[in-house]
Amino acid sequence: MKSDELSRLLLSATEAAFHKLMVITEEESGKKSSPEKWSHKEILGHLIDSASNNHQRFVRAQFKSDLVFSGYQQDDWVKIQRYEDAPWLSLLNLWYEFNMHLGRIIAAIPGDIILLQRPSHNLDEIAWQPVAKAEPVTLAYFINDYIGHMQHHLKQIIY
């Protein structure tokens, strides 16, 4: 996929979800289906963390020849940041604006950069849908993987 197509995909998914998320009450957003599961607030917090980490990855990927990036301990990030104590609308607005920003960044990535085959990557470790270490991958794949990951978690909340 091209930059503008990926940007439109992210922006439309974000807009559609935002309107559905807006109707969730503060009380509903903090409930857990079981003690070991994340609440809606924690899921959205995880998506904010994902946006934050991938923001840097998408920008840095334009200045290097590989797609090798640090991972992060997702459960620890959610716990440490205490998303369960944050106001739902505050989290929702942060997630929305972060993804609007990512959409602008993605739209501006030159075609030769986003479609460049990168033989060196660690998407076998950090991608939502991993790619074999020996298989070259593009930044477009990685961005599309981010969008798929976001949609997967949004379905846990609203679909």
Steps between C-alpha positions, in 0.01 A plus 500: 500500500603857437542768767175679423301174503643397837438846639136493387457152647633611839306825505169341401541218754582754770205726413253211489618357831514840671128559451417157641739542793345837590179332618681284757448639849771557758358215705488258205853589395649379829329162522693178441344181368734311736781598738776396260355692203549867416212745537400719208716776649799268515446376145484859376808578709678212330402649164642836610826322590497329161448834324781653705748224422405478134512877455872489561543186292319645196705818511835329565439243225528781247863564600635146515529196280356245744184452700661402830337661803476454874201321639322583825337311787135564421347379827754693706441820301123476558546429870763770566302771323185419701262542211221363720518825701494736200178665378352311203453811285858609563631163381263501204609846386870416539459178297302683231743789460803271501355299213401814309866605529620157386269526200669825397845348546411192296350708217831689468725192472654492149397204285854373456547492880171337596535226236874437544572133567691474830685169542607593854214524752367362824135481404519135595516632859307828513229485231143404582507269195865389503712464188770232472846639574627391155212667311552862389231741613386855423405790721157478334460150643599621846254792486221273380587264787462792744154575359398133523619485860300812584185362338545168682497675838220738406282194428555397862333824607237593243420230251 
